[in-house]
């Protein structure tokens, strides 16, 4: 499953706690996307690129939450810190990998995620299918970037 997330890696006391933290992060991403979308709809058409501080804060929050979800990926999948070539036992770590599907899927759709991180997340979803046999991961990874806040009317 290498490469491991290049940023900080989070460790938790158990998989349930890690899952709850990630679900909280996905909710913050959804709320940030709502704020960004409302700002875009409320701004006059001539002022479409100057949304204000709420837009900037929501955008940074969505990126920070996506980074945190990516940082929990090694913990959920049983990877050890600093070791890229560790054999992962699919039976032991499958529940953690399954609980990571929805947060990674939400991160794929976040507009504030840079393209490199987007491709990293898509690759992790594909590797979840390869290692853990979770077929939904490939379908989720195939969705195109950006998604949550791309086109507004």
C-alpha positions as CSV (number, residue, x, y, z in Angstrom):
1,X,0.0,0.0,0.0
2,X,2.9,2.4,-0.2
3,X,3.5,5.3,-0.3
4,X,2.3,6.2,3.1
5,X,0.8,9.7,3.8
6,X,3.7,12.1,3.5
7,X,2.4,14.4,6.2
8,X,1.8,13.8,9.9
9,X,0.4,10.4,10.9
10,X,-2.3,10.2,13.6
11,X,-2.5,7.4,16.1
12,X,-5.7,6.6,18.1
13,X,-6.5,4.4,21.1
14,X,-8.9,2.3,19.0
15,X,-10.6,2.1,15.5
16,X,-13.9,3.3,16.8
17,X,-12.5,6.6,18.1
18,X,-10.5,7.1,14.9
19,X,-13.7,6.5,12.9
20,X,-15.7,9.0,15.0
21,X,-13.0,11.6,14.5
22,X,-13.1,11.0,10.7
23,X,-16.8,11.2,10.6
24,X,-16.7,14.5,12.5
25,X,-14.2,15.7,9.9
26,X,-16.5,14.7,7.0
27,X,-19.3,16.7,8.7
28,X,-17.0,19.8,8.9
29,X,-16.2,19.3,5.2
30,X,-19.8,19.2,4.3
31,X,-20.6,22.4,6.4
32,X,-17.6,24.1,4.8
33,X,-18.8,23.2,1.4
34,X,-22.2,24.6,2.3
35,X,-20.7,27.9,3.5
36,X,-18.6,28.2,0.3
37,X,-21.6,27.5,-1.9
38,X,-23.8,30.0,-0.1
39,X,-21.0,32.6,-0.4
40,X,-20.8,31.9,-4.1
41,X,-24.6,32.3,-4.5
42,X,-24.8,35.5,-2.5
43,X,-22.0,37.3,-4.1
44,X,-22.9,39.5,-7.1
45,X,-21.8,38.1,-10.5
46,X,-19.2,40.9,-10.9
47,X,-17.6,40.0,-7.5
48,X,-17.5,36.2,-7.9
49,X,-13.9,35.8,-6.9
50,X,-14.0,38.0,-3.8
51,X,-16.1,36.2,-1.3
52,X,-14.8,37.3,2.0
53,X,-13.4,35.9,5.2
54,X,-16.1,33.2,5.7
55,X,-15.1,31.7,2.3
56,X,-11.4,31.6,3.2
57,X,-12.0,30.1,6.6
58,X,-14.3,27.4,5.2
59,X,-11.9,26.6,2.4
60,X,-8.9,26.2,4.8
61,X,-11.1,24.2,7.2
62,X,-12.0,21.8,4.5
63,X,-8.4,21.3,3.5
64,X,-7.3,20.8,7.1
65,X,-10.0,18.2,7.6
66,X,-9.0,16.4,4.5
67,X,-5.4,16.4,5.7
68,X,-6.5,14.9,9.0
69,X,-8.5,12.1,7.3
70,X,-5.5,11.3,5.2
71,X,-3.3,11.3,8.3
72,X,-5.5,8.6,9.9
73,X,-5.3,6.3,6.9
74,X,-2.1,4.4,8.0
75,X,-3.7,3.8,11.4
76,X,-6.9,2.4,10.0
77,X,-5.1,0.1,7.6
78,X,-2.5,-1.2,10.1
79,X,0.6,0.4,8.6
80,X,3.5,1.0,10.9
81,X,5.1,4.4,11.1
82,X,8.1,4.6,8.8
83,X,7.7,1.2,7.2
84,X,6.3,1.2,3.6
85,X,6.7,-2.5,2.9
86,X,4.9,-4.0,5.8
87,X,2.5,-6.9,5.1
88,X,-1.0,-6.0,6.2
89,X,-3.2,-8.7,7.6
90,X,-6.6,-8.1,5.7
91,X,-8.6,-10.0,8.3
92,X,-7.5,-7.9,11.3
93,X,-7.5,-4.5,9.6
94,X,-10.5,-4.8,7.3
95,X,-13.0,-3.1,9.7
96,X,-10.7,-0.1,9.9
97,X,-10.3,0.0,6.2
98,X,-14.1,-0.2,5.7
99,X,-14.7,2.6,8.2
100,X,-12.3,4.7,6.2
101,X,-14.2,4.5,2.9
102,X,-16.7,7.3,3.4
103,X,-14.2,9.8,4.8
104,X,-11.8,9.2,1.9
105,X,-14.7,9.4,-0.5
106,X,-15.7,12.8,0.9
107,X,-12.0,13.9,0.6
108,X,-11.9,13.0,-3.1
109,X,-14.8,15.4,-3.7
110,X,-13.4,18.4,-1.8
111,X,-12.5,21.2,-4.1
112,X,-9.8,22.6,-1.8
113,X,-7.7,19.4,-2.0
114,X,-4.8,19.9,-4.3
115,X,-4.6,17.6,-7.4
116,X,-1.6,15.6,-6.0
117,X,-3.5,14.8,-2.8
118,X,-6.6,14.0,-4.8
119,X,-4.7,11.4,-6.8
120,X,-3.1,10.1,-3.6
121,X,-6.6,9.6,-2.1
122,X,-7.9,7.9,-5.2
123,X,-4.9,5.5,-5.2
124,X,-5.6,4.7,-1.5
125,X,-9.2,3.8,-2.4
126,X,-8.0,1.5,-5.2
127,X,-5.5,-0.1,-2.8
128,X,-8.2,-0.8,-0.3
129,X,-9.9,-2.9,-2.9
130,X,-6.6,-4.7,-3.8
131,X,-5.6,-5.5,-0.2
132,X,-8.9,-5.8,1.6
133,X,-11.2,-6.8,-1.2
134,X,-13.6,-3.9,-0.7
135,X,-15.1,-3.5,-4.1
136,X,-17.0,-0.2,-3.3
137,X,-13.6,1.5,-3.0
138,X,-13.0,1.4,-6.8
139,X,-16.4,2.8,-7.6
140,X,-15.8,5.7,-5.1
141,X,-12.3,6.3,-6.5
142,X,-13.5,6.6,-10.0
143,X,-15.6,9.7,-9.3
144,X,-14.0,12.8,-10.8
145,X,-12.6,15.8,-9.0
146,X,-14.0,18.3,-7.9
147,X,-17.4,17.4,-6.8
148,X,-18.9,18.9,-3.6
149,X,-18.7,22.6,-4.5
150,X,-17.9,22.7,-8.2
151,X,-20.8,24.2,-10.2
152,X,-23.3,26.4,-8.6
153,X,-26.4,27.9,-10.2
